[in-house]
Amino acid sequence: MGPKAKKIILILVGAFFIYAIFTSPDKAAGIVTNAWGVLVDGFNAILRFFDTLLNSN
């Protein structure tokens, strides 16, 4: 895929996010909150894995 196509796709995705935020801000806020929770849970799982790996004797 060429750089022009990537730019067009990025613009379309950005436009969709802006549309979603303006049409239903409550749902958009819920999605962001859920996505942030998933990221935090994943990061905590990685930390727990390495902690267990390094501290297992």
N, CA, C, O and CB atoms as a CASP TS submission, in Angstrom:
PFRMAT TS
TARGET T0000
AUTHOR 0000-0000-0000
METHOD Language model
MODEL 1
PARENT N/A
ATOM      1  N   MET     1       0.861  -1.172   0.000  1.00  0.00           N
ATOM      2  CA  MET     1       0.000   0.000   0.000  1.00  0.00           C
ATOM      3  C   MET     1       0.906   1.234   0.000  1.00  0.00           C
ATOM      4  O   MET     1       1.858   1.320   0.777  1.00  0.00           O
ATOM      5  CB  MET     1      -0.979  -0.002   1.238  1.00  0.00           C
ATOM      6  N   GLY     2       0.606   2.148  -0.851  1.00  0.00           N
ATOM      7  CA  GLY     2       1.425   3.343  -0.991  1.00  0.00           C
ATOM      8  C   GLY     2       1.186   4.356   0.112  1.00  0.00           C
ATOM      9  O   GLY     2       0.197   4.267   0.838  1.00  0.00           O
ATOM     10  N   PRO     3       2.083   5.313   0.239  1.00  0.00           N
ATOM     11  CA  PRO     3       1.936   6.331   1.281  1.00  0.00           C
ATOM     12  C   PRO     3       0.693   7.199   1.092  1.00  0.00           C
ATOM     13  O   PRO     3       0.129   7.703   2.063  1.00  0.00           O
ATOM     14  CB  PRO     3       3.162   7.211   1.311  1.00  0.00           C
ATOM     15  N   LYS     4       0.272   7.368  -0.155  1.00  0.00           N
ATOM     16  CA  LYS     4      -0.933   8.166  -0.416  1.00  0.00           C
ATOM     17  C   LYS     4      -2.175   7.449   0.125  1.00  0.00           C
ATOM     18  O   LYS     4      -3.051   8.081   0.715  1.00  0.00           O
ATOM     19  CB  LYS     4      -1.090   8.437  -1.938  1.00  0.00           C
ATOM     20  N   ALA     5      -2.247   6.133  -0.076  1.00  0.00           N
ATOM     21  CA  ALA     5      -3.385   5.349   0.415  1.00  0.00           C
ATOM     22  C   ALA     5      -3.404   5.332   1.939  1.00  0.00           C
ATOM     23  O   ALA     5      -4.472   5.425   2.545  1.00  0.00           O
ATOM     24  CB  ALA     5      -3.330   3.906  -0.132  1.00  0.00           C
ATOM     25  N   LYS     6      -2.239   5.216   2.561  1.00  0.00           N
ATOM     26  CA  LYS     6      -2.166   5.223   4.025  1.00  0.00           C
ATOM     27  C   LYS     6      -2.661   6.552   4.579  1.00  0.00           C
ATOM     28  O   LYS     6      -3.373   6.589   5.583  1.00  0.00           O
ATOM     29  CB  LYS     6      -0.725   4.955   4.500  1.00  0.00           C
ATOM     30  N   LYS     7      -2.283   7.637   3.923  1.00  0.00           N
ATOM     31  CA  LYS     7      -2.716   8.957   4.368  1.00  0.00           C
ATOM     32  C   LYS     7      -4.229   9.101   4.246  1.00  0.00           C
ATOM     33  O   LYS     7      -4.873   9.649   5.140  1.00  0.00           O
ATOM     34  CB  LYS     7      -2.012  10.052   3.558  1.00  0.00           C
ATOM     35  N   ILE     8      -4.796   8.616   3.156  1.00  0.00           N
ATOM     36  CA  ILE     8      -6.246   8.684   2.955  1.00  0.00           C
ATOM     37  C   ILE     8      -6.973   7.863   4.013  1.00  0.00           C
ATOM     38  O   ILE     8      -7.975   8.312   4.569  1.00  0.00           O
ATOM     39  CB  ILE     8      -6.623   8.188   1.545  1.00  0.00           C
ATOM     40  N   ILE     9      -6.472   6.662   4.293  1.00  0.00           N
ATOM     41  CA  ILE     9      -7.093   5.810   5.314  1.00  0.00           C
ATOM     42  C   ILE     9      -7.007   6.472   6.680  1.00  0.00           C
ATOM     43  O   ILE     9      -7.978   6.450   7.436  1.00  0.00           O
ATOM     44  CB  ILE     9      -6.420   4.422   5.351  1.00  0.00           C
ATOM     45  N   LEU    10      -5.864   7.061   7.008  1.00  0.00           N
ATOM     46  CA  LEU    10      -5.698   7.746   8.287  1.00  0.00           C
ATOM     47  C   LEU    10      -6.672   8.913   8.414  1.00  0.00           C
ATOM     48  O   LEU    10      -7.255   9.120   9.478  1.00  0.00           O
ATOM     49  CB  LEU    10      -4.259   8.242   8.442  1.00  0.00           C
ATOM     50  N   ILE    11      -6.848   9.666   7.348  1.00  0.00           N
ATOM     51  CA  ILE    11      -7.795  10.786   7.363  1.00  0.00           C
ATOM     52  C   ILE    11      -9.225  10.277   7.544  1.00  0.00           C
ATOM     53  O   ILE    11      -9.996  10.867   8.302  1.00  0.00           O
ATOM     54  CB  ILE    11      -7.681  11.609   6.059  1.00  0.00           C
ATOM     55  N   LEU    12      -9.586   9.200   6.864  1.00  0.00           N
ATOM     56  CA  LEU    12     -10.933   8.634   7.006  1.00  0.00           C
ATOM     57  C   LEU    12     -11.179   8.128   8.423  1.00  0.00           C
ATOM     58  O   LEU    12     -12.252   8.351   8.984  1.00  0.00           O
ATOM     59  CB  LEU    12     -11.141   7.495   6.005  1.00  0.00           C
ATOM     60  N   VAL    13     -10.197   7.451   9.001  1.00  0.00           N
ATOM     61  CA  VAL    13     -10.344   6.952  10.376  1.00  0.00           C
ATOM     62  C   VAL    13     -10.476   8.125  11.344  1.00  0.00           C
ATOM     63  O   VAL    13     -11.319   8.095  12.240  1.00  0.00           O
ATOM     64  CB  VAL    13      -9.135   6.057  10.773  1.00  0.00           C
ATOM     65  N   GLY    14      -9.657   9.149  11.170  1.00  0.00           N
ATOM     66  CA  GLY    14      -9.748  10.335  12.020  1.00  0.00           C
ATOM     67  C   GLY    14     -11.098  11.023  11.895  1.00  0.00           C
ATOM     68  O   GLY    14     -11.680  11.445  12.893  1.00  0.00           O
ATOM     69  N   ALA    15     -11.595  11.134  10.667  1.00  0.00           N
ATOM     70  CA  ALA    15     -12.906  11.750  10.450  1.00  0.00           C
ATOM     71  C   ALA    15     -14.007  10.934  11.119  1.00  0.00           C
ATOM     72  O   ALA    15     -14.948  11.499  11.677  1.00  0.00           O
ATOM     73  CB  ALA    15     -13.192  11.890   8.948  1.00  0.00           C
ATOM     74  N   PHE    16     -13.894   9.610  11.065  1.00  0.00           N
ATOM     75  CA  PHE    16     -14.894   8.769  11.718  1.00  0.00           C
ATOM     76  C   PHE    16     -14.880   8.978  13.228  1.00  0.00           C
ATOM     77  O   PHE    16     -15.938   9.073  13.850  1.00  0.00           O
ATOM     78  CB  PHE    16     -14.650   7.292  11.388  1.00  0.00           C
ATOM     79  N   PHE    17     -13.683   9.052  13.825  1.00  0.00           N
ATOM     80  CA  PHE    17     -13.598   9.269  15.272  1.00  0.00           C
ATOM     81  C   PHE    17     -14.193  10.616  15.667  1.00  0.00           C
ATOM     82  O   PHE    17     -14.895  10.714  16.673  1.00  0.00           O
ATOM     83  CB  PHE    17     -12.143   9.185  15.739  1.00  0.00           C
ATOM     84  N   ILE    18     -13.921  11.639  14.892  1.00  0.00           N
ATOM     85  CA  ILE    18     -14.492  12.954  15.183  1.00  0.00           C
ATOM     86  C   ILE    18     -16.010  12.910  15.056  1.00  0.00           C
ATOM     87  O   ILE    18     -16.716  13.475  15.891  1.00  0.00           O
ATOM     88  CB  ILE    18     -13.906  14.025  14.239  1.00  0.00           C
ATOM     89  N   TYR    19     -16.516  12.248  14.026  1.00  0.00           N
ATOM     90  CA  TYR    19     -17.964  12.088  13.846  1.00  0.00           C
ATOM     91  C   TYR    19     -18.574  11.345  15.034  1.00  0.00           C
ATOM     92  O   TYR    19     -19.617  11.744  15.552  1.00  0.00           O
ATOM     93  CB  TYR    19     -18.268  11.333  12.529  1.00  0.00           C
ATOM     94  N   ALA    20     -17.922  10.265  15.461  1.00  0.00           N
ATOM     95  CA  ALA    20     -18.443   9.473  16.578  1.00  0.00           C
ATOM     96  C   ALA    20     -18.468  10.288  17.863  1.00  0.00           C
ATOM     97  O   ALA    20     -19.411  10.174  18.647  1.00  0.00           O
ATOM     98  CB  ALA    20     -17.603   8.208  16.776  1.00  0.00           C
ATOM     99  N   ILE    21     -17.455  11.100  18.088  1.00  0.00           N
ATOM    100  CA  ILE    21     -17.405  11.918  19.304  1.00  0.00           C
ATOM    101  C   ILE    21     -18.522  12.959  19.300  1.00  0.00           C
ATOM    102  O   ILE    21     -19.165  13.175  20.327  1.00  0.00           O
ATOM    103  CB  ILE    21     -16.034  12.612  19.435  1.00  0.00           C
ATOM    104  N   PHE    22     -18.760  13.600  18.166  1.00  0.00           N
ATOM    105  CA  PHE    22     -19.783  14.643  18.115  1.00  0.00           C
ATOM    106  C   PHE    22     -21.199  14.086  18.119  1.00  0.00           C
ATOM    107  O   PHE    22     -22.108  14.742  18.629  1.00  0.00           O
ATOM    108  CB  PHE    22     -19.584  15.492  16.890  1.00  0.00           C
ATOM    109  N   THR    23     -21.414  12.895  17.566  1.00  0.00           N
ATOM    110  CA  THR    23     -22.775  12.363  17.513  1.00  0.00           C
ATOM    111  C   THR    23     -23.191  11.697  18.815  1.00  0.00           C
ATOM    112  O   THR    23     -24.365  11.750  19.181  1.00  0.00           O
ATOM    113  CB  THR    23     -22.898  11.374  16.380  1.00  0.00           C
ATOM    114  N   SER    24     -22.257  11.070  19.523  1.00  0.00           N
ATOM    115  CA  SER    24     -22.599  10.458  20.813  1.00  0.00           C
ATOM    116  C   SER    24     -21.389  10.514  21.744  1.00  0.00           C
ATOM    117  O   SER    24     -20.632   9.550  21.854  1.00  0.00           O
ATOM    118  CB  SER    24     -23.072   8.985  20.621  1.00  0.00           C
ATOM    119  N   PRO    25     -21.220  11.649  22.409  1.00  0.00           N
ATOM    120  CA  PRO    25     -20.051  11.824  23.271  1.00  0.00           C
ATOM    121  C   PRO    25     -20.013  10.863  24.458  1.00  0.00           C
ATOM    122  O   PRO    25     -18.932  10.481  24.905  1.00  0.00           O
ATOM    123  CB  PRO    25     -20.012  13.232  23.777  1.00  0.00           C
ATOM    124  N   ASP    26     -21.185  10.465  24.976  1.00  0.00           N
ATOM    125  CA  ASP    26     -21.198   9.534  26.109  1.00  0.00           C
ATOM    126  C   ASP    26     -20.642   8.171  25.712  1.00  0.00           C
ATOM    127  O   ASP    26     -19.846   7.581  26.443  1.00  0.00           O
ATOM    128  CB  ASP    26     -22.621   9.378  26.655  1.00  0.00           C
ATOM    129  N   LYS    27     -21.063   7.680  24.562  1.00  0.00           N
ATOM    130  CA  LYS    27     -20.555   6.391  24.089  1.00  0.00           C
ATOM    131  C   LYS    27     -19.065   6.482  23.771  1.00  0.00           C
ATOM    132  O   LYS    27     -18.307   5.556  24.059  1.00  0.00           O
ATOM    133  CB  LYS    27     -21.335   5.927  22.847  1.00  0.00           C
ATOM    134  N   ALA    28     -18.651   7.597  23.179  1.00  0.00           N
ATOM    135  CA  ALA    28     -17.232   7.773  22.855  1.00  0.00           C
ATOM    136  C   ALA    28     -16.393   7.791  24.128  1.00  0.00           C
ATOM    137  O   ALA    28     -15.308   7.209  24.164  1.00  0.00           O
ATOM    138  CB  ALA    28     -17.015   9.074  22.055  1.00  0.00           C
ATOM    139  N   ALA    29     -16.884   8.452  25.166  1.00  0.00           N
ATOM    140  CA  ALA    29     -16.162   8.480  26.438  1.00  0.00           C
ATOM    141  C   ALA    29     -16.092   7.087  27.047  1.00  0.00           C
ATOM    142  O   ALA    29     -15.067   6.709  27.613  1.00  0.00           O
ATOM    143  CB  ALA    29     -16.831   9.454  27.418  1.00  0.00           C
ATOM    144  N   GLY    30     -17.168   6.327  26.936  1.00  0.00           N
ATOM    145  CA  GLY    30     -17.163   4.955  27.437  1.00  0.00           C
ATOM    146  C   GLY    30     -16.169   4.079  26.702  1.00  0.00           C
ATOM    147  O   GLY    30     -15.496   3.248  27.312  1.00  0.00           O
ATOM    148  N   ILE    31     -16.075   4.262  25.400  1.00  0.00           N
ATOM    149  CA  ILE    31     -15.125   3.478  24.607  1.00  0.00           C
ATOM    150  C   ILE    31     -13.698   3.814  25.010  1.00  0.00           C
ATOM    151  O   ILE    31     -12.865   2.920  25.157  1.00  0.00           O
ATOM    152  CB  ILE    31     -15.328   3.733  23.101  1.00  0.00           C
ATOM    153  N   VAL    32     -13.412   5.103  25.188  1.00  0.00           N
ATOM    154  CA  VAL    32     -12.061   5.512  25.594  1.00  0.00           C
ATOM    155  C   VAL    32     -11.734   4.960  26.973  1.00  0.00           C
ATOM    156  O   VAL    32     -10.622   4.485  27.205  1.00  0.00           O
ATOM    157  CB  VAL    32     -11.928   7.050  25.591  1.00  0.00           C
ATOM    158  N   THR    33     -12.694   5.020  27.888  1.00  0.00           N
ATOM    159  CA  THR    33     -12.480   4.488  29.232  1.00  0.00           C
ATOM    160  C   THR    33     -12.212   2.993  29.179  1.00  0.00           C
ATOM    161  O   THR    33     -11.298   2.509  29.847  1.00  0.00           O
ATOM    162  CB  THR    33     -13.691   4.777  30.126  1.00  0.00           C
ATOM    163  N   ASN    34     -12.987   2.255  28.402  1.00  0.00           N
ATOM    164  CA  ASN    34     -12.775   0.812  28.282  1.00  0.00           C
ATOM    165  C   ASN    34     -11.433   0.494  27.632  1.00  0.00           C
ATOM    166  O   ASN    34     -10.738  -0.426  28.062  1.00  0.00           O
ATOM    167  CB  ASN    34     -13.904   0.178  27.477  1.00  0.00           C
ATOM    168  N   ALA    35     -11.069   1.243  26.607  1.00  0.00           N
ATOM    169  CA  ALA    35      -9.782   1.013  25.937  1.00  0.00           C
ATOM    170  C   ALA    35      -8.635   1.286  26.895  1.00  0.00           C
ATOM    171  O   ALA    35      -7.654   0.543  26.914  1.00  0.00           O
ATOM    172  CB  ALA    35      -9.649   1.900  24.679  1.00  0.00           C
ATOM    173  N   TRP    36      -8.746   2.341  27.691  1.00  0.00           N
ATOM    174  CA  TRP    36      -7.704   2.654  28.662  1.00  0.00           C
ATOM    175  C   TRP    36      -7.612   1.540  29.702  1.00  0.00           C
ATOM    176  O   TRP    36      -6.511   1.163  30.104  1.00  0.00           O
ATOM    177  CB  TRP    36      -7.982   4.012  29.344  1.00  0.00           C
ATOM    178  N   GLY    37      -8.744   1.013  30.138  1.00  0.00           N
ATOM    179  CA  GLY    37      -8.746  -0.095  31.094  1.00  0.00           C
ATOM    180  C   GLY    37      -8.062  -1.325  30.534  1.00  0.00           C
ATOM    181  O   GLY    37      -7.326  -2.005  31.250  1.00  0.00           O
ATOM    182  N   VAL    38      -8.292  -1.619  29.268  1.00  0.00           N
ATOM    183  CA  VAL    38      -7.644  -2.771  28.628  1.00  0.00           C
ATOM    184  C   VAL    38      -6.134  -2.567  28.582  1.00  0.00           C
ATOM    185  O   VAL    38      -5.374  -3.494  28.865  1.00  0.00           O
ATOM    186  CB  VAL    38      -8.201  -2.989  27.198  1.00  0.00           C
ATOM    187  N   LEU    39      -5.697  -1.369  28.229  1.00  0.00           N
ATOM    188  CA  LEU    39      -4.257  -1.086  28.181  1.00  0.00           C
ATOM    189  C   LEU    39      -3.612  -1.215  29.558  1.00  0.00           C
ATOM    190  O   LEU    39      -2.535  -1.797  29.687  1.00  0.00           O
ATOM    191  CB  LEU    39      -4.011   0.319  27.625  1.00  0.00           C
ATOM    192  N   VAL    40      -4.259  -0.681  30.578  1.00  0.00           N
ATOM    193  CA  VAL    40      -3.723  -0.753  31.935  1.00  0.00           C
ATOM    194  C   VAL    40      -3.679  -2.199  32.411  1.00  0.00           C
ATOM    195  O   VAL    40      -2.687  -2.617  33.009  1.00  0.00           O
ATOM    196  CB  VAL    40      -4.565   0.102  32.899  1.00  0.00           C
ATOM    197  N   ASP    41      -4.727  -2.965  32.160  1.00  0.00           N
ATOM    198  CA  ASP    41      -4.740  -4.376  32.554  1.00  0.00           C
ATOM    199  C   ASP    41      -3.647  -5.161  31.845  1.00  0.00           C
ATOM    200  O   ASP    41      -2.992  -6.003  32.460  1.00  0.00           O
ATOM    201  CB  ASP    41      -6.102  -4.999  32.255  1.00  0.00           C
ATOM    202  N   GLY    42      -3.444  -4.898  30.573  1.00  0.00           N
ATOM    203  CA  GLY    42      -2.382  -5.573  29.825  1.00  0.00           C
ATOM    204  C   GLY    42      -1.009  -5.226  30.368  1.00  0.00           C
ATOM    205  O   GLY    42      -0.158  -6.103  30.512  1.00  0.00           O
ATOM    206  N   PHE    43      -0.787  -3.960  30.669  1.00  0.00           N
ATOM    207  CA  PHE    43       0.495  -3.533  31.226  1.00  0.00           C
ATOM    208  C   PHE    43       0.733  -4.182  32.583  1.00  0.00           C
ATOM    209  O   PHE    43       1.844  -4.628  32.871  1.00  0.00           O
ATOM    210  CB  PHE    43       0.545  -2.003  31.354  1.00  0.00           C
ATOM    211  N   ASN    44      -0.304  -4.239  33.420  1.00  0.00           N
ATOM    212  CA  ASN    44      -0.174  -4.889  34.725  1.00  0.00           C
ATOM    213  C   ASN    44       0.122  -6.373  34.581  1.00  0.00           C
ATOM    214  O   ASN    44       0.900  -6.921  35.362  1.00  0.00           O
ATOM    215  CB  ASN    44      -1.444  -4.692  35.545  1.00  0.00           C
ATOM    216  N   ALA    45      -0.475  -7.028  33.607  1.00  0.00           N
ATOM    217  CA  ALA    45      -0.212  -8.450  33.378  1.00  0.00           C
ATOM    218  C   ALA    45       1.238  -8.670  32.961  1.00  0.00           C
ATOM    219  O   ALA    45       1.874  -9.627  33.403  1.00  0.00           O
ATOM    220  CB  ALA    45      -1.164  -9.009  32.306  1.00  0.00           C
ATOM    221  N   ILE    46       1.760  -7.796  32.117  1.00  0.00           N
ATOM    222  CA  ILE    46       3.165  -7.911  31.700  1.00  0.00           C
ATOM    223  C   ILE    46       4.084  -7.702  32.896  1.00  0.00           C
ATOM    224  O   ILE    46       5.053  -8.441  33.070  1.00  0.00           O
ATOM    225  CB  ILE    46       3.497  -6.885  30.585  1.00  0.00           C
ATOM    226  N   LEU    47       3.788  -6.703  33.722  1.00  0.00           N
ATOM    227  CA  LEU    47       4.598  -6.466  34.916  1.00  0.00           C
ATOM    228  C   LEU    47       4.563  -7.658  35.860  1.00  0.00           C
ATOM    229  O   LEU    47       5.593  -8.056  36.405  1.00  0.00           O
ATOM    230  CB  LEU    47       4.118  -5.218  35.642  1.00  0.00           C
ATOM    231  N   ARG    48       3.380  -8.226  36.053  1.00  0.00           N
ATOM    232  CA  ARG    48       3.242  -9.393  36.926  1.00  0.00           C
ATOM    233  C   ARG    48       4.035 -10.576  36.380  1.00  0.00           C
ATOM    234  O   ARG    48       4.668 -11.304  37.145  1.00  0.00           O
ATOM    235  CB  ARG    48       1.761  -9.775  37.083  1.00  0.00           C
ATOM    236  N   PHE    49       4.004 -10.774  35.066  1.00  0.00           N
ATOM    237  CA  PHE    49       4.742 -11.860  34.431  1.00  0.00           C
ATOM    238  C   PHE    49       6.235 -11.727  34.694  1.00  0.00           C
ATOM    239  O   PHE    49       6.882 -12.684  35.117  1.00  0.00           O
ATOM    240  CB  PHE    49       4.470 -11.885  32.926  1.00  0.00           C
ATOM    241  N   PHE    50       6.785 -10.536  34.443  1.00  0.00           N
ATOM    242  CA  PHE    50       8.219 -10.352  34.642  1.00  0.00           C
ATOM    243  C   PHE    50       8.593 -10.407  36.116  1.00  0.00           C
ATOM    244  O   PHE    50       9.670 -10.892  36.462  1.00  0.00           O
ATOM    245  CB  PHE    50       8.667  -9.030  34.044  1.00  0.00           C
ATOM    246  N   ASP    51       7.720  -9.917  36.986  1.00  0.00           N
ATOM    247  CA  ASP    51       7.980 -10.006  38.420  1.00  0.00           C
ATOM    248  C   ASP    51       8.050 -11.458  38.856  1.00  0.00           C
ATOM    249  O   ASP    51       8.949 -11.838  39.606  1.00  0.00           O
ATOM    250  CB  ASP    51       6.899  -9.263  39.215  1.00  0.00           C
ATOM    251  N   THR    52       7.116 -12.269  38.397  1.00  0.00           N
ATOM    252  CA  THR    52       7.121 -13.698  38.718  1.00  0.00           C
ATOM    253  C   THR    52       8.335 -14.382  38.114  1.00  0.00           C
ATOM    254  O   THR    52       8.953 -15.230  38.758  1.00  0.00           O
ATOM    255  CB  THR    52       5.836 -14.369  38.218  1.00  0.00           C
ATOM    256  N   LEU    53       8.678 -14.029  36.902  1.00  0.00           N
ATOM    257  CA  LEU    53       9.823 -14.625  36.219  1.00  0.00           C
ATOM    258  C   LEU    53      11.132 -14.305  36.935  1.00  0.00           C
ATOM    259  O   LEU    53      11.988 -15.178  37.080  1.00  0.00           O
ATOM    260  CB  LEU    53       9.888 -14.138  34.775  1.00  0.00           C
ATOM    261  N   LEU    54      11.290 -13.078  37.377  1.00  0.00           N
ATOM    262  CA  LEU    54      12.533 -12.661  38.021  1.00  0.00           C
ATOM    263  C   LEU    54      12.632 -13.097  39.476  1.00  0.00           C
ATOM    264  O   LEU    54      13.735 -13.267  39.996  1.00  0.00           O
ATOM    265  CB  LEU    54      12.669 -11.170  37.939  1.00  0.00           C
ATOM    266  N   ASN    55      11.500 -13.279  40.136  1.00  0.00           N
ATOM    267  CA  ASN    55      11.517 -13.619  41.561  1.00  0.00           C
ATOM    268  C   ASN    55      11.289 -15.091  41.843  1.00  0.00           C
ATOM    269  O   ASN    55      11.227 -15.480  43.010  1.00  0.00           O
ATOM    270  CB  ASN    55      10.485 -12.824  42.277  1.00  0.00           C
ATOM    271  N   SER    56      11.161 -15.922  40.822  1.00  0.00           N
ATOM    272  CA  SER    56      10.971 -17.356  41.063  1.00  0.00           C
ATOM    273  C   SER    56      12.338 -17.998  41.273  1.00  0.00           C
ATOM    274  O   SER    56      13.191 -17.968  40.387  1.00  0.00           O
ATOM    275  CB  SER    56      10.210 -18.038  39.873  1.00  0.00           C
ATOM    276  N   ASN    57      12.536 -18.576  42.449  1.00  0.00           N
ATOM    277  CA  ASN    57      13.823 -19.213  42.783  1.00  0.00           C
ATOM    278  C   ASN    57      13.658 -20.689  42.906  1.00  0.00           C
ATOM    279  O   ASN    57      14.627 -21.397  43.181  1.00  0.00           O
ATOM    280  CB  ASN    57      14.402 -18.653  44.075  1.00  0.00           C
TER
END
